[in-house]
Amino acid sequence: MRRMVWLVSLVCIAAAPAMAATAAFKLESPAFKPGATLTEEQVFNGFGCSGKNVSPALQWSGAPEGTKSFALTLYDPDAPTGSGWWHWVVYNIPASATSLPEGAGSPDGEKLPSGSVQGRTDFGAPGFGGACPPKGDKPHRYIFTIYALKTDKLDAPADATAALVGFMIHGNKLASATLMARYGRP
């Protein structure tokens, strides 16, 4: 028993620096607080929704040492599809970047850092696709995740699905940080 306690203590001590580095990695937005409701700015314009479909400004800090690039996703796990809904996928964001300005998710990607690529979303095209849950459904969760990656570049095909890009992200992930917001339509 004493040996087991010693072993668990040793594992915890060894893991503490990695846990501390990961805990420092955070994602924020001046557009909304964690758990808050998205504004009409971040709501899709289509599928019965009439928002402005503008991606929010995002900023991150505390990336772990060895980060060579970033990737960002926006995912709705509550979409009634059986597999959720990918609203935004951006990868090959340079390691020097610490933010994306409001509107960076426009289809042309003009405001993205040089070299960044927007992947195809479940709307069928690259670029930010705002919140638009079914009318009368409970408010959905919209999870923004920034990933610190150990590679300079993901070599995803131009027409790659969000799932394929996600597979590549997870194969190269050093750390991640999330920011969740909600949105529902009565």
Buried (B, 14 or more C-beta within 10 A) or exposed (E): EEEEEEEEEEEEEEEEEEEEBBEEBBBBBEBBEEEBBBBBBBBBBEEEBEBEBBBBBBBBEBBBEEBBBBBBBBBBEBBEEEEBBBBBBBBBBBBEBBBBEBBBBBEEBEBBBEEBBBBBBBBEEBBBBBBBBBEEEEBBBBBBBBBBBBBEBBEBEEEBBBEBBBEBBEEBBBBBBBBBBBBBBE
